[in-house]
Amino acid sequence: MEIKKSKIGSFWVINLTGRLDTSNYGELEKSLIDLIDSGEKELAVDCSGLVYISSSGLRVFLMALKKITQSAGKFHLCCLQNNIHEIFEIAGFTSIFKIFNTVDEALK
């Protein structure tokens, strides 16, 4: 998995490419925690390049959402491919996360 971060307005946009699974979830977890712990309150994760997510990856997203919500922040997901969106639906996460079709929608 590849992680790229960029600041757009008040949001940090995290672009994910590849597979998010047990072999690499710690890297994403550290990136998200570092941003949140440094005081960032608006994160958007662009999943357009994400081709697979395991339960470990789902747990990282849930942890980040919980942590940023405690500081009244925003954690948005966007550009989920159909297979990734289906996993979120099956896990019941579509009602928990704010999911947007595009990065622009997530940043508004």
Secondary structure, 3 states (H helix, E strand, C coil): CEEEEEEECCEEEEEEEEEECCCCHHHHHHHHHHHHHCCCCEEEEEEEEEEEECHHHHHHHHHHHHHHHHCCCEEEEECCCHHHHHHHHHHCHHHCCEEECCHHHHHC
